[in-house]
Amino acid sequence: MTAMSTLLIVHHTPSPTMQAMLEAVLAGARDEAIEGVEVVVRPALAATAVDVLAADGYLLGTPANIGYMSGALKHFFDTVYYPCLDATVGRPYALYVHGNNDTTGAVRAVEAIATGLRWKRLRDPVTVIGVPDAAAREACWEVGATTAASLMSS
Ligand SMILES: Cc1cc2nc3c(=O)[nH]c(=O)nc-3n(C[C@H](O)[C@H](O)[C@H](O)COP(=O)(O)O)c2cc1C
């Protein structure tokens, strides 16, 4: 039997726009071609250090808020940072961010904390400005699929 890996998706989803992005991410992560990867989905305000310790990789989703990640995702990091600091070194992560004008600060903020945790950035973040078009939804699907597929055991 194939060993199971776990992908933890930690997201803050405060609007229909971001719900659409999350659904595309989940469709990618749960694609039937990906085997042996359990997908665990947690709103950022409900995710715990236990969730983080139990996972093999992470997919983070946030809006840009005042030039930074959302307070909800920041709260998640504040909660798990020290409990997970030693145990999760080297684990892969990816990121998607939605904004209405500029996502730069939010991306920089998440990458700074992930660097502190010594997580391994799997790929460029997906950043979407405004209403997600077909290409944006496809990019969300793809970050879900590639992050989950990276955890398939060979
Ligand atoms: C308090 C607040 C601050 C925000 N700051 C930014 C920001 O700095 N950059 C940005 O691109 N969008 C910003 N936004 C827009 C949000 O990122 C956006 O509302 C969120 O991604 C959901 O998208 P939607 O409102 O189009 O559904 C902000 C929204 C709020 C409510």
The ligand as a MOL file (V3000), in Angstrom:
LIG
                    3D

  0  0  0     0  0            999 V3000
M  V30 BEGIN CTAB
M  V30 COUNTS 31 33 0 0 0
M  V30 BEGIN ATOM
M  V30 1 C -8.7410 46.4850 5.2460 0
M  V30 2 C -8.3920 46.0630 3.8640 0
M  V30 3 C -7.1190 46.2940 3.3810 0
M  V30 4 C -6.7800 45.9330 2.0890 0
M  V30 5 N -5.5060 46.1370 1.6460 0
M  V30 6 C -5.1500 45.7410 0.4090 0
M  V30 7 C -3.7960 45.8890 -0.0440 0
M  V30 8 O -2.9150 46.3860 0.6480 0
M  V30 9 N -3.4920 45.4910 -1.3010 0
M  V30 10 C -4.4210 44.9440 -2.1230 0
M  V30 11 O -4.0780 44.6060 -3.2440 0
M  V30 12 N -5.7120 44.7470 -1.7260 0
M  V30 13 C -6.0900 45.1370 -0.4720 0
M  V30 14 N -7.3660 44.9350 -0.0260 0
M  V30 15 C -8.3170 44.2100 -0.8890 0
M  V30 16 C -8.3860 42.7510 -0.4450 0
M  V30 17 O -7.1800 42.1010 -0.7450 0
M  V30 18 C -9.5880 42.0900 -1.1020 0
M  V30 19 O -10.7390 42.6750 -0.5550 0
M  V30 20 C -9.6030 40.6020 -0.8850 0
M  V30 21 O -8.5280 39.9920 -1.5850 0
M  V30 22 C -10.8980 39.9470 -1.3490 0
M  V30 23 O -11.1850 40.3740 -2.6480 0
M  V30 24 P -12.6120 41.0020 -3.0350 0
M  V30 25 O -12.9030 42.0790 -2.0300 0
M  V30 26 O -12.4120 41.5250 -4.4180 0
M  V30 27 O -13.5980 39.8800 -2.9830 0
M  V30 28 C -7.7390 45.3100 1.2610 0
M  V30 29 C -9.0220 45.0820 1.7650 0
M  V30 30 C -9.3520 45.4470 3.0280 0
M  V30 31 C -10.7290 45.1560 3.5550 0
M  V30 END ATOM
M  V30 BEGIN BOND
M  V30 1 1 1 2
M  V30 2 1 2 3
M  V30 3 2 2 30
M  V30 4 2 3 4
M  V30 5 1 4 5
M  V30 6 1 4 28
M  V30 7 2 5 6
M  V30 8 1 6 7
M  V30 9 1 6 13
M  V30 10 2 7 8
M  V30 11 1 7 9
M  V30 12 1 9 10
M  V30 13 2 10 11
M  V30 14 1 10 12
M  V30 15 2 12 13
M  V30 16 1 13 14
M  V30 17 1 14 15
M  V30 18 1 14 28
M  V30 19 1 15 16
M  V30 20 1 16 17
M  V30 21 1 16 18
M  V30 22 1 18 19
M  V30 23 1 18 20
M  V30 24 1 20 21
M  V30 25 1 20 22
M  V30 26 1 22 23
M  V30 27 1 23 24
M  V30 28 2 24 25
M  V30 29 1 24 26
M  V30 30 1 24 27
M  V30 31 2 28 29
M  V30 32 1 29 30
M  V30 33 1 30 31
M  V30 END BOND
M  V30 END CTAB
M  END
